[in-house]
Amino acid sequence: MHIRRALLLFAIVLGMAALVASLSQPAGERPDETTASEPAEPGPATAIPSPAPSQQPALSFDATKDETKRLSEGSAATVAVSVDEPGSVRIPGLGLSASANPLTPARFDVLARQAGRYELVFVPAGDDTTEEAAGELVVTSAG
């Protein structure tokens, strides 16, 4: 009687291990179901996706220098703002905010949808009333 219970328990554990192993395979290693027995039927033509915005190199600002950098409308960029003391950097016109410290600059992924001037503001940690100009991002029209 004990041997039957032990074998049943072993079978359950083995089955659960097989189930977990099959579910935990990375997506790239799973067999593709569409290549099984029948070739896939060609479907209707799909719409061509619109091109992604052009990617420009990262724009680096130093909060102590109050710099101005330009970005073309419709372009995407990573904006990095270096600071001398801990705090947060905001771009109020774009509704963005990120923390920063001397070793880790604030980083923003920006998609310039509309031309204009966007002020960068630094707020020191522990002092929400003091705002310092940290730079300006100027988005120029594509035309």
N, CA, C and O atoms as a GROMACS GRO file, in nm:
protein
  572
    1MET      N    1   0.081  -0.119   0.000
    1MET     CA    2   0.000   0.000   0.000
    1MET      C    3   0.086   0.127   0.000
    1MET      O    4   0.054   0.224  -0.068
    2HIS      N    5   0.196   0.126   0.076
    2HIS     CA    6   0.283   0.242   0.082
    2HIS      C    7   0.356   0.262  -0.050
    2HIS      O    8   0.386   0.376  -0.089
    3ILE      N    9   0.386   0.154  -0.119
    3ILE     CA   10   0.455   0.165  -0.248
    3ILE      C   11   0.365   0.231  -0.350
    3ILE      O   12   0.413   0.312  -0.430
    4ARG      N   13   0.236   0.200  -0.352
    4ARG     CA   14   0.142   0.263  -0.445
    4ARG      C   15   0.134   0.414  -0.420
    4ARG      O   16   0.134   0.493  -0.514
    5ARG      N   17   0.126   0.451  -0.295
    5ARG     CA   18   0.119   0.594  -0.261
    5ARG      C   19   0.248   0.666  -0.303
    5ARG      O   20   0.244   0.778  -0.355
    6ALA      N   21   0.359   0.601  -0.280
    6ALA     CA   22   0.488   0.661  -0.318
    6ALA      C   23   0.497   0.677  -0.469
    6ALA      O   24   0.544   0.780  -0.518
    7LEU      N   25   0.453   0.576  -0.545
    7LEU     CA   26   0.455   0.584  -0.691
    7LEU      C   27   0.359   0.691  -0.742
    7LEU      O   28   0.391   0.765  -0.835
    8LEU      N   29   0.241   0.700  -0.680
    8LEU     CA   30   0.145   0.803  -0.719
    8LEU      C   31   0.201   0.943  -0.691
    8LEU      O   32   0.190   1.033  -0.775
    9LEU      N   33   0.260   0.960  -0.576
    9LEU     CA   34   0.321   1.089  -0.543
    9LEU      C   35   0.435   1.122  -0.640
    9LEU      O   36   0.448   1.236  -0.684
   10PHE      N   37   0.517   1.022  -0.672
   10PHE     CA   38   0.626   1.043  -0.767
   10PHE      C   39   0.572   1.084  -0.905
   10PHE      O   40   0.627   1.173  -0.969
   11ALA      N   41   0.464   1.019  -0.950
   11ALA     CA   42   0.404   1.051  -1.080
   11ALA      C   43   0.348   1.193  -1.081
   11ALA      O   44   0.361   1.265  -1.180
   12ILE      N   45   0.286   1.234  -0.971
   12ILE     CA   46   0.232   1.371  -0.963
   12ILE      C   47   0.345   1.472  -0.967
   12ILE      O   48   0.336   1.571  -1.039
   13VAL      N   49   0.451   1.451  -0.891
   13VAL     CA   50   0.565   1.543  -0.889
   13VAL      C   51   0.630   1.550  -1.026
   13VAL      O   52   0.665   1.659  -1.073
   14LEU      N   53   0.647   1.435  -1.092
   14LEU     CA   54   0.707   1.432  -1.224
   14LEU      C   55   0.619   1.506  -1.326
   14LEU      O   56   0.671   1.580  -1.410
   15GLY      N   57   0.489   1.486  -1.318
   15GLY     CA   58   0.397   1.557  -1.409
   15GLY      C   59   0.400   1.708  -1.388
   15GLY      O   60   0.401   1.784  -1.485
   16MET      N   61   0.402   1.752  -1.262
   16MET     CA   62   0.410   1.895  -1.233
   16MET      C   63   0.542   1.955  -1.282
   16MET      O   64   0.544   2.067  -1.334
   17ALA      N   65   0.651   1.880  -1.265
   17ALA     CA   66   0.780   1.929  -1.314
   17ALA      C   67   0.780   1.945  -1.465
   17ALA      O   68   0.835   2.041  -1.518
   18ALA      N   69   0.718   1.850  -1.536
   18ALA     CA   70   0.710   1.859  -1.681
   18ALA      C   71   0.625   1.978  -1.724
   18ALA      O   72   0.659   2.048  -1.819
   19LEU      N   73   0.515   2.002  -1.654
   19LEU     CA   74   0.428   2.116  -1.684
   19LEU      C   75   0.502   2.248  -1.663
   19LEU      O   76   0.496   2.337  -1.748
   20VAL      N   77   0.570   2.261  -1.550
   20VAL     CA   78   0.645   2.384  -1.521
   20VAL      C   79   0.756   2.405  -1.624
   20VAL      O   80   0.778   2.518  -1.668
   21ALA      N   81   0.826   2.299  -1.662
   21ALA     CA   82   0.934   2.311  -1.759
   21ALA      C   83   0.880   2.355  -1.895
   21ALA      O   84   0.945   2.434  -1.963
   22SER      N   85   0.765   2.306  -1.935
   22SER     CA   86   0.711   2.345  -2.065
   22SER      C   87   0.662   2.490  -2.066
   22SER      O   88   0.667   2.556  -2.169
   23LEU      N   89   0.614   2.539  -1.952
   23LEU     CA   90   0.566   2.676  -1.945
   23LEU      C   91   0.678   2.777  -1.924
   23LEU      O   92   0.660   2.895  -1.954
   24SER      N   93   0.791   2.733  -1.874
   24SER     CA   94   0.898   2.827  -1.843
   24SER      C   95   1.002   2.842  -1.953
   24SER      O   96   1.103   2.909  -1.932
   25GLN      N   97   0.981   2.782  -2.069
   25GLN     CA   98   1.075   2.797  -2.179
   25GLN      C   99   1.067   2.939  -2.233
   25GLN      O  100   0.958   2.993  -2.246
   26PRO      N  101   1.182   3.001  -2.265
   26PRO     CA  102   1.179   3.134  -2.327
   26PRO      C  103   1.104   3.128  -2.459
   26PRO      O  104   1.102   3.024  -2.526
   27ALA      N  105   1.043   3.240  -2.498
   27ALA     CA  106   0.960   3.244  -2.618
   27ALA      C  107   1.037   3.205  -2.743
   27ALA      O  108   0.980   3.145  -2.834
   28GLY      N  109   1.165   3.236  -2.750
   28GLY     CA  110   1.245   3.204  -2.868
   28GLY      C  111   1.271   3.056  -2.884
   28GLY      O  112   1.303   3.011  -2.994
   29GLU      N  113   1.257   2.977  -2.776
   29GLU     CA  114   1.286   2.835  -2.782
   29GLU      C  115   1.161   2.750  -2.795
   29GLU      O  116   1.172   2.629  -2.813
   30ARG      N  117   1.041   2.810  -2.787
   30ARG     CA  118   0.918   2.734  -2.799
   30ARG      C  119   0.896   2.696  -2.945
   30ARG      O  120   0.928   2.774  -3.034
   31PRO      N  121   0.843   2.577  -2.969
   31PRO     CA  122   0.813   2.541  -3.108
   31PRO      C  123   0.702   2.629  -3.162
   31PRO      O  124   0.607   2.662  -3.091
   32ASP      N  125   0.715   2.667  -3.287
   32ASP     CA  126   0.618   2.754  -3.352
   32ASP      C  127   0.500   2.670  -3.399
   32ASP      O  128   0.517   2.578  -3.479
   33GLU      N  129   0.379   2.702  -3.350
   33GLU     CA  130   0.262   2.624  -3.386
   33GLU      C  131   0.224   2.639  -3.533
   33GLU      O  132   0.161   2.550  -3.589
   34THR      N  133   0.261   2.751  -3.597
   34THR     CA  134   0.222   2.771  -3.736
   34THR      C  135   0.298   2.681  -3.831
   34THR      O  136   0.255   2.662  -3.945
   35THR      N  137   0.411   2.625  -3.789
   35THR     CA  138   0.488   2.538  -3.876
   35THR      C  139   0.454   2.391  -3.852
   35THR      O  140   0.526   2.303  -3.900
   36ALA      N  141   0.348   2.364  -3.781
   36ALA     CA  142   0.312   2.226  -3.747
   36ALA      C  143   0.283   2.144  -3.872
   36ALA      O  144   0.376   2.115  -3.947
   37SER      N  145   0.160   2.106  -3.895
   37SER     CA  146   0.130   2.012  -4.003
   37SER      C  147   0.095   2.079  -4.135
   37SER      O  148   0.129   2.026  -4.240
   38GLU      N  149   0.029   2.193  -4.132
   38GLU     CA  150  -0.015   2.257  -4.256
   38GLU      C  151   0.052   2.394  -4.270
   38GLU      O  152   0.074   2.463  -4.170
   39PRO      N  153   0.083   2.432  -4.393
   39PRO     CA  154   0.135   2.568  -4.411
   39PRO      C  155   0.023   2.669  -4.387
   39PRO      O  156  -0.094   2.642  -4.412
   40ALA      N  157   0.061   2.784  -4.339
   40ALA     CA  158  -0.038   2.888  -4.310
   40ALA      C  159  -0.094   2.942  -4.440
   40ALA      O  160  -0.022   2.960  -4.538
   41GLU      N  161  -0.222   2.969  -4.439
   41GLU     CA  162  -0.289   3.028  -4.555
   41GLU      C  163  -0.251   3.175  -4.563
   41GLU      O  164  -0.246   3.244  -4.462
   42PRO      N  165  -0.225   3.224  -4.685
   42PRO     CA  166  -0.196   3.367  -4.695
   42PRO      C  167  -0.320   3.447  -4.661
   42PRO      O  168  -0.429   3.418  -4.712
   43GLY      N  169  -0.305   3.546  -4.577
   43GLY     CA  170  -0.418   3.629  -4.536
   43GLY      C  171  -0.421   3.756  -4.617
   43GLY      O  172  -0.341   3.776  -4.708
   44PRO      N  173  -0.514   3.843  -4.583
   44PRO     CA  174  -0.522   3.970  -4.653
   44PRO      C  175  -0.400   4.055  -4.624
   44PRO      O  176  -0.336   4.040  -4.520
   45ALA      N  177  -0.368   4.143  -4.715
   45ALA     CA  178  -0.252   4.230  -4.700
   45ALA      C  179  -0.272   4.320  -4.579
   45ALA      O  180  -0.381   4.373  -4.557
   46THR      N  181  -0.167   4.336  -4.502
   46THR     CA  182  -0.176   4.423  -4.385
   46THR      C  183  -0.125   4.562  -4.421
   46THR      O  184  -0.045   4.579  -4.514
   47ALA      N  185  -0.171   4.660  -4.348
   47ALA     CA  186  -0.131   4.798  -4.373
   47ALA      C  187   0.016   4.815  -4.337
   47ALA      O  188   0.065   4.755  -4.242
   48ILE      N  189   0.085   4.896  -4.413
   48ILE     CA  190   0.226   4.924  -4.387
   48ILE      C  191   0.233   5.020  -4.270
   48ILE      O  192   0.170   5.125  -4.272
   49PRO      N  193   0.309   4.984  -4.167
   49PRO     CA  194   0.318   5.073  -4.051
   49PRO      C  195   0.386   5.204  -4.088
   49PRO      O  196   0.473   5.208  -4.175
   50SER      N  197   0.345   5.310  -4.019
   50SER     CA  198   0.406   5.440  -4.046
   50SER      C  199   0.550   5.438  -3.996
   50SER      O  200   0.581   5.368  -3.899
   51PRO      N  201   0.638   5.514  -4.060
   51PRO     CA  202   0.778   5.512  -4.018
   51PRO      C  203   0.794   5.568  -3.877
   51PRO      O  204   0.720   5.657  -3.835
   52ALA      N  205   0.889   5.513  -3.807
   52ALA     CA  206   0.918   5.560  -3.671
   52ALA      C  207   0.985   5.696  -3.679
   52ALA      O  208   1.049   5.728  -3.779
   53PRO      N  209   0.970   5.777  -3.575
   53PRO     CA  210   1.036   5.907  -3.576
   53PRO      C  211   1.187   5.888  -3.584
   53PRO      O  212   1.242   5.790  -3.535
   54SER      N  213   1.254   5.986  -3.646
   54SER     CA  214   1.399   5.974  -3.659
   54SER      C  215   1.463   5.986  -3.521
   54SER      O  216   1.423   6.068  -3.440
   55GLN      N  217   1.564   5.903  -3.497
   55GLN     CA  218   1.631   5.901  -3.367
   55GLN      C  219   1.759   5.984  -3.375
   55GLN      O  220   1.844   5.960  -3.460
   56GLN      N  221   1.772   6.080  -3.288
   56GLN     CA  222   1.892   6.160  -3.280
   56GLN      C  223   1.973   6.114  -3.160
   56GLN      O  224   1.919   6.050  -3.070
   57PRO      N  225   2.101   6.145  -3.158
   57PRO     CA  226   2.181   6.107  -3.042
   57PRO      C  227   2.127   6.174  -2.915
   57PRO      O  228   2.047   6.267  -2.921
   58ALA      N  229   2.171   6.125  -2.802
   58ALA     CA  230   2.128   6.181  -2.674
   58ALA      C  231   2.171   6.326  -2.663
   58ALA      O  232   2.280   6.365  -2.706
   59LEU      N  233   2.084   6.406  -2.604
   59LEU     CA  234   2.115   6.546  -2.577
   59LEU      C  235   2.154   6.556  -2.430
   59LEU      O  236   2.075   6.523  -2.342
   60SER      N  237   2.276   6.603  -2.403
   60SER     CA  238   2.325   6.611  -2.265
   60SER      C  239   2.326   6.756  -2.220
   60SER      O  240   2.377   6.844  -2.288
   61PHE      N  241   2.267   6.779  -2.103
   61PHE     CA  242   2.264   6.911  -2.042
   61PHE      C  243   2.341   6.905  -1.911
   61PHE      O  244   2.343   6.802  -1.844
   62ASP      N  245   2.405   7.015  -1.875
   62ASP     CA  246   2.466   7.032  -1.744
   62ASP      C  247   2.381   7.138  -1.674
   62ASP      O  248   2.378   7.253  -1.717
   63ALA      N  249   2.314   7.100  -1.566
   63ALA     CA  250   2.219   7.189  -1.499
   63ALA      C  251   2.284   7.317  -1.449
   63ALA      O  252   2.215   7.418  -1.433
   64THR      N  253   2.415   7.317  -1.426
   64THR     CA  254   2.482   7.437  -1.375
   64THR      C  255   2.511   7.539  -1.485
   64THR      O  256   2.545   7.653  -1.455
   65LYS      N  257   2.498   7.499  -1.613
   65LYS     CA  258   2.535   7.588  -1.723
   65LYS      C  259   2.416   7.653  -1.795
   65LYS      O  260   2.438   7.743  -1.876
   66ASP      N  261   2.294   7.610  -1.768
   66ASP     CA  262   2.174   7.666  -1.832
   66ASP      C  263   2.191   7.671  -1.984
   66ASP      O  264   2.183   7.778  -2.045
   67GLU      N  265   2.215   7.554  -2.045
   67GLU     CA  266   2.240   7.542  -2.189
   67GLU      C  267   2.110   7.536  -2.269
   67GLU      O  268   2.002   7.511  -2.214
   68THR      N  269   2.122   7.560  -2.399
   68THR     CA  270   2.010   7.545  -2.492
   68THR      C  271   2.050   7.444  -2.598
   68THR      O  272   2.156   7.455  -2.659
   69LYS      N  273   1.964   7.345  -2.620
   69LYS     CA  274   1.987   7.243  -2.723
   69LYS      C  275   1.866   7.240  -2.815
   69LYS      O  276   1.754   7.269  -2.774
   70ARG      N  277   1.891   7.205  -2.942
   70ARG     CA  278   1.784   7.202  -3.042
   70ARG      C  279   1.751   7.060  -3.084
   70ARG      O  280   1.837   6.971  -3.085
   71LEU      N  281   1.624   7.041  -3.119
   71LEU     CA  282   1.573   6.912  -3.163
   71LEU      C  283   1.469   6.939  -3.270
   71LEU      O  284   1.384   7.027  -3.254
   72SER      N  285   1.472   6.864  -3.379
   72SER     CA  286   1.376   6.883  -3.488
   72SER      C  287   1.241   6.825  -3.451
   72SER      O  288   1.233   6.720  -3.386
   73GLU      N  289   1.136   6.892  -3.492
   73GLU     CA  290   0.999   6.844  -3.469
   73GLU      C  291   0.982   6.707  -3.534
   73GLU      O  292   1.026   6.686  -3.647
   74GLY      N  293   0.919   6.614  -3.464
   74GLY     CA  294   0.900   6.479  -3.513
   74GLY      C  295   1.015   6.386  -3.481
   74GLY      O  296   1.010   6.268  -3.515
   75SER      N  297   1.119   6.436  -3.415
   75SER     CA  298   1.236   6.356  -3.379
   75SER      C  299   1.223   6.304  -3.236
   75SER      O  300   1.156   6.365  -3.152
   76ALA      N  301   1.288   6.192  -3.212
   76ALA     CA  302   1.294   6.136  -3.077
   76ALA      C  303   1.438   6.147  -3.027
   76ALA      O  304   1.532   6.135  -3.105
   77ALA      N  305   1.453   6.167  -2.898
   77ALA     CA  306   1.586   6.177  -2.840
   77ALA      C  307   1.581   6.143  -2.693
   77ALA      O  308   1.475   6.149  -2.630
   78THR      N  309   1.695   6.106  -2.640
   78THR     CA  310   1.709   6.088  -2.496
   78THR      C  311   1.777   6.213  -2.442
   78THR      O  312   1.886   6.250  -2.488
   79VAL      N  313   1.714   6.276  -2.346
   79VAL     CA  314   1.769   6.396  -2.284
   79VAL      C  315   1.825   6.356  -2.149
   79VAL      O  316   1.753   6.300  -2.065
   80ALA      N  317   1.954   6.384  -2.126
   80ALA     CA  318   2.020   6.355  -1.999
   80ALA      C  319   2.063   6.487  -1.936
   80ALA      O  320   2.123   6.571  -2.002
   81VAL      N  321   2.031   6.504  -1.807
   81VAL     CA  322   2.065   6.627  -1.736
   81VAL      C  323   2.151   6.592  -1.616
   81VAL      O  324   2.105   6.525  -1.523
   82SER      N  325   2.278   6.638  -1.618
   82SER     CA  326   2.371   6.616  -1.507
   82SER      C  327   2.353   6.725  -1.402
   82SER      O  328   2.328   6.841  -1.436
   83VAL      N  329   2.365   6.687  -1.276
   83VAL     CA  330   2.347   6.782  -1.165
   83VAL      C  331   2.464   6.768  -1.067
   83VAL      O  332   2.535   6.668  -1.067
   84ASP      N  333   2.483   6.872  -0.983
   84ASP     CA  334   2.590   6.871  -0.884
   84ASP      C  335   2.543   6.823  -0.747
   84ASP      O  336   2.626   6.789  -0.662
   85GLU      N  337   2.411   6.822  -0.723
   85GLU     CA  338   2.357   6.778  -0.595
   85GLU      C  339   2.227   6.701  -0.619
   85GLU      O  340   2.165   6.719  -0.724
   86PRO      N  341   2.185   6.616  -0.527
   86PRO     CA  342   2.063   6.538  -0.546
   86PRO      C  343   1.940   6.628  -0.558
   86PRO      O  344   1.932   6.736  -0.498
   87GLY      N  345   1.845   6.582  -0.638
   87GLY     CA  346   1.722   6.656  -0.657
   87GLY      C  347   1.642   6.597  -0.770
   87GLY      O  348   1.660   6.480  -0.805
   88SER      N  349   1.555   6.677  -0.828
   88SER     CA  350   1.477   6.630  -0.942
   88SER      C  351   1.484   6.733  -1.054
   88SER      O  352   1.499   6.853  -1.030
   89VAL      N  353   1.474   6.683  -1.174
   89VAL     CA  354   1.474   6.768  -1.293
   89VAL      C  355   1.336   6.754  -1.358
   89VAL      O  356   1.284   6.643  -1.372
   90ARG      N  357   1.279   6.866  -1.397
   90ARG     CA  358   1.147   6.864  -1.460
   90ARG      C  359   1.152   6.935  -1.595
   90ARG      O  360   1.232   7.027  -1.616
   91ILE      N  361   1.066   6.890  -1.685
   91ILE     CA  362   1.039   6.961  -1.809
   91ILE      C  363   0.889   6.987  -1.807
   91ILE      O  364   0.812   6.909  -1.863
   92PRO      N  365   0.847   7.096  -1.743
   92PRO     CA  366   0.704   7.120  -1.720
   92PRO      C  367   0.621   7.124  -1.849
   92PRO      O  368   0.508   7.076  -1.850
   93GLY      N  369   0.676   7.179  -1.955
   93GLY     CA  370   0.601   7.189  -2.080
   93GLY      C  371   0.568   7.054  -2.142
   93GLY      O  372   0.476   7.044  -2.223
   94LEU      N  373   0.643   6.951  -2.105
   94LEU     CA  374   0.619   6.816  -2.157
   94LEU      C  375   0.562   6.724  -2.050
   94LEU      O  376   0.531   6.608  -2.077
   95GLY      N  377   0.546   6.777  -1.926
   95GLY     CA  378   0.491   6.697  -1.817
   95GLY      C  379   0.584   6.586  -1.772
   95GLY      O  380   0.538   6.481  -1.728
   96LEU      N  381   0.716   6.608  -1.780
   96LEU     CA  382   0.813   6.506  -1.744
   96LEU      C  383   0.890   6.546  -1.618
   96LEU      O  384   0.915   6.664  -1.595
   97SER      N  385   0.927   6.446  -1.537
   97SER     CA  386   1.004   6.469  -1.416
   97SER      C  387   1.087   6.344  -1.389
   97SER      O  388   1.040   6.232  -1.410
   98ALA      N  389   1.210   6.363  -1.341
   98ALA     CA  390   1.296   6.250  -1.307
   98ALA      C  391   1.393   6.293  -1.197
   98ALA      O  392   1.434   6.409  -1.190
   99SER      N  393   1.429   6.198  -1.112
   99SER     CA  394   1.525   6.228  -1.006
   99SER      C  395   1.666   6.220  -1.063
   99SER      O  396   1.692   6.155  -1.164
  100ALA      N  397   1.757   6.288  -0.994
  100ALA     CA  398   1.897   6.292  -1.038
  100ALA      C  399   1.986   6.311  -0.916
  100ALA      O  400   1.943   6.365  -0.814
  101ASN      N  401   2.110   6.266  -0.930
  101ASN     CA  402   2.212   6.294  -0.830
  101ASN      C  403   2.345   6.307  -0.904
  101ASN      O  404   2.349   6.284  -1.025
  102PRO      N  405   2.452   6.344  -0.836
  102PRO     CA  406   2.578   6.368  -0.908
  102PRO      C  407   2.630   6.249  -0.988
  102PRO      O  408   2.701   6.268  -1.087
  103LEU      N  409   2.596   6.126  -0.948
  103LEU     CA  410   2.643   6.008  -1.019
  103LEU      C  411   2.544   5.958  -1.125
  103LEU      O  412   2.584   5.885  -1.216
  104THR      N  413   2.418   5.995  -1.113
  104THR     CA  414   2.315   5.947  -1.206
  104THR      C  415   2.235   6.065  -1.260
  104THR      O  416   2.154   6.122  -1.187
  105PRO      N  417   2.256   6.101  -1.386
  105PRO     CA  418   2.180   6.213  -1.442
  105PRO      C  419   2.033   6.176  -1.461
  105PRO      O  420   1.998   6.058  -1.471
  106ALA      N  421   1.949   6.276  -1.465
  106ALA     CA  422   1.807   6.255  -1.498
  106ALA      C  423   1.799   6.223  -1.646
  106ALA      O  424   1.868   6.285  -1.728
  107ARG      N  425   1.716   6.126  -1.682
  107ARG     CA  426   1.702   6.084  -1.823
  107ARG      C  427   1.556   6.091  -1.864
  107ARG      O  428   1.467   6.051  -1.789
  108PHE      N  429   1.533   6.142  -1.984
  108PHE     CA  430   1.400   6.155  -2.041
  108PHE      C  431   1.401   6.104  -2.184
  108PHE      O  432   1.491   6.139  -2.261
  109ASP      N  433   1.304   6.023  -2.221
  109ASP     CA  434   1.283   5.988  -2.361
  109ASP      C  435   1.180   6.086  -2.415
  109ASP      O  436   1.066   6.090  -2.370
  110VAL      N  437   1.222   6.166  -2.513
  110VAL     CA  438   1.140   6.275  -2.563
  110VAL      C  439   1.106   6.252  -2.709
  110VAL      O  440   1.194   6.220  -2.790
  111LEU      N  441   0.979   6.268  -2.743
  111LEU     CA  442   0.934   6.269  -2.882
  111LEU      C  443   0.883   6.409  -2.908
  111LEU      O  444   0.780   6.450  -2.855
  112ALA      N  445   0.955   6.484  -2.990
  112ALA     CA  446   0.923   6.624  -3.017
  112ALA      C  447   0.807   6.633  -3.115
  112ALA      O  448   0.828   6.632  -3.237
  113ARG      N  449   0.687   6.641  -3.065
  113ARG     CA  450   0.567   6.645  -3.150
  113ARG      C  451   0.532   6.785  -3.195
  113ARG      O  452   0.472   6.803  -3.301
  114GLN      N  453   0.567   6.885  -3.115
  114GLN     CA  454   0.525   7.021  -3.145
  114GLN      C  455   0.641   7.118  -3.123
  114GLN      O  456   0.712   7.111  -3.023
  115ALA      N  457   0.659   7.208  -3.219
  115ALA     CA  458   0.766   7.307  -3.208
  115ALA      C  459   0.740   7.399  -3.089
  115ALA      O  460   0.625   7.429  -3.056
  116GLY      N  461   0.848   7.442  -3.025
  116GLY     CA  462   0.836   7.532  -2.911
  116GLY      C  463   0.960   7.529  -2.825
  116GLY      O  464   1.058   7.462  -2.856
  117ARG      N  465   0.954   7.604  -2.716
  117ARG     CA  466   1.064   7.611  -2.621
  117ARG      C  467   1.019   7.544  -2.492
  117ARG      O  468   0.914   7.577  -2.438
  118TYR      N  469   1.100   7.451  -2.443
  118TYR     CA  470   1.067   7.376  -2.323
  118TYR      C  471   1.177   7.394  -2.220
  118TYR      O  472   1.290   7.349  -2.241
  119GLU      N  473   1.144   7.459  -2.109
  119GLU     CA  474   1.240   7.489  -2.004
  119GLU      C  475   1.267   7.364  -1.920
  119GLU      O  476   1.176   7.287  -1.890
  120LEU      N  477   1.394   7.345  -1.883
  120LEU     CA  478   1.434   7.239  -1.792
  120LEU      C  479   1.458   7.304  -1.657
  120LEU      O  480   1.528   7.405  -1.648
  121VAL      N  481   1.401   7.247  -1.551
  121VAL     CA  482   1.409   7.306  -1.417
  121VAL      C  483   1.467   7.203  -1.321
  121VAL      O  484   1.427   7.087  -1.322
  122PHE      N  485   1.561   7.247  -1.236
  122PHE     CA  486   1.618   7.162  -1.132
  122PHE      C  487   1.563   7.206  -0.997
  122PHE      O  488   1.564   7.324  -0.964
  123VAL      N  489   1.516   7.107  -0.917
  123VAL     CA  490   1.466   7.133  -0.782
  123VAL      C  491   1.553   7.053  -0.687
  123VAL      O  492   1.550   6.930  -0.690
  124PRO      N  493   1.633   7.120  -0.599
  124PRO     CA  494   1.719   7.047  -0.505
  124PRO      C  495   1.636   6.962  -0.409
  124PRO      O  496   1.523   6.997  -0.375
  125ALA      N  497   1.693   6.850  -0.366
  125ALA     CA  498   1.624   6.761  -0.272
  125ALA      C  499   1.600   6.833  -0.141
  125ALA      O  500   1.688   6.904  -0.092
  126GLY      N  501   1.481   6.817  -0.084
  126GLY     CA  502   1.447   6.877   0.044
  126GLY      C  503   1.407   7.022   0.037
  126GLY      O  504   1.378   7.082   0.140
  127ASP      N  505   1.404   7.082  -0.082
  127ASP     CA  506   1.367   7.223  -0.096
  127ASP      C  507   1.275   7.238  -0.215
  127ASP      O  508   1.319   7.273  -0.325
  128ASP      N  509   1.146   7.212  -0.194
  128ASP     CA  510   1.049   7.218  -0.305
  128ASP      C  511   1.018   7.360  -0.350
  128ASP      O  512   0.953   7.378  -0.453
  129THR      N  513   1.063   7.460  -0.277
  129THR     CA  514   1.031   7.598  -0.314
  129THR      C  515   1.134   7.659  -0.408
  129THR      O  516   1.104   7.757  -0.476
  130THR      N  517   1.255   7.603  -0.414
  130THR     CA  518   1.360   7.658  -0.498
  130THR      C  519   1.365   7.585  -0.631
  130THR      O  520   1.380   7.463  -0.636
  131GLU      N  521   1.352   7.660  -0.739
  131GLU     CA  522   1.365   7.604  -0.874
  131GLU      C  523   1.477   7.679  -0.945
  131GLU      O  524   1.482   7.802  -0.943
  132GLU      N  525   1.567   7.603  -1.007
  132GLU     CA  526   1.678   7.663  -1.078
  132GLU      C  527   1.668   7.625  -1.225
  132GLU      O  528   1.636   7.511  -1.258
  133ALA      N  529   1.695   7.721  -1.313
  133ALA     CA  530   1.696   7.691  -1.456
  133ALA      C  531   1.810   7.593  -1.485
  133ALA      O  532   1.923   7.614  -1.442
  134ALA      N  533   1.777   7.487  -1.559
  134ALA     CA  534   1.877   7.383  -1.589
  134ALA      C  535   1.904   7.373  -1.737
  134ALA      O  536   1.987   7.292  -1.778
  135GLY      N  537   1.837   7.453  -1.819
  135GLY     CA  538   1.856   7.449  -1.962
  135GLY      C  539   1.726   7.470  -2.034
  135GLY      O  540   1.621   7.491  -1.974
  136GLU      N  541   1.736   7.464  -2.167
  136GLU     CA  542   1.616   7.482  -2.249
  136GLU      C  543   1.627   7.393  -2.372
  136GLU      O  544   1.730   7.391  -2.440
  137LEU      N  545   1.520   7.319  -2.399
  137LEU     CA  546   1.509   7.236  -2.516
  137LEU      C  547   1.424   7.311  -2.618
  137LEU      O  548   1.308   7.341  -2.593
  138VAL      N  549   1.483   7.340  -2.734
  138VAL     CA  550   1.412   7.413  -2.840
  138VAL      C  551   1.377   7.314  -2.949
  138VAL      O  552   1.466   7.257  -3.012
  139VAL      N  553   1.248   7.295  -2.973
  139VAL     CA  554   1.202   7.208  -3.078
  139VAL      C  555   1.170   7.294  -3.199
  139VAL      O  556   1.079   7.378  -3.195
  140THR      N  557   1.245   7.273  -3.308
  140THR     CA  558   1.228   7.354  -3.428
  140THR      C  559   1.135   7.282  -3.526
  140THR      O  560   1.130   7.159  -3.528
  141SER      N  561   1.062   7.358  -3.604
  141SER     CA  562   0.968   7.298  -3.699
  141SER      C  563   1.043   7.222  -3.807
  141SER      O  564   1.154   7.258  -3.845
  142ALA      N  565   0.979   7.115  -3.855
  142ALA     CA  566   1.044   7.027  -3.952
  142ALA      C  567   1.064   7.096  -4.087
  142ALA      O  568   1.154   7.060  -4.162
  143GLY      N  569   0.983   7.192  -4.117
  143GLY     CA  570   0.991   7.261  -4.249
  143GLY      C  571   1.086   7.370  -4.247
  143GLY      O  572   1.105   7.437  -4.348
   0.00000   0.00000   0.00000
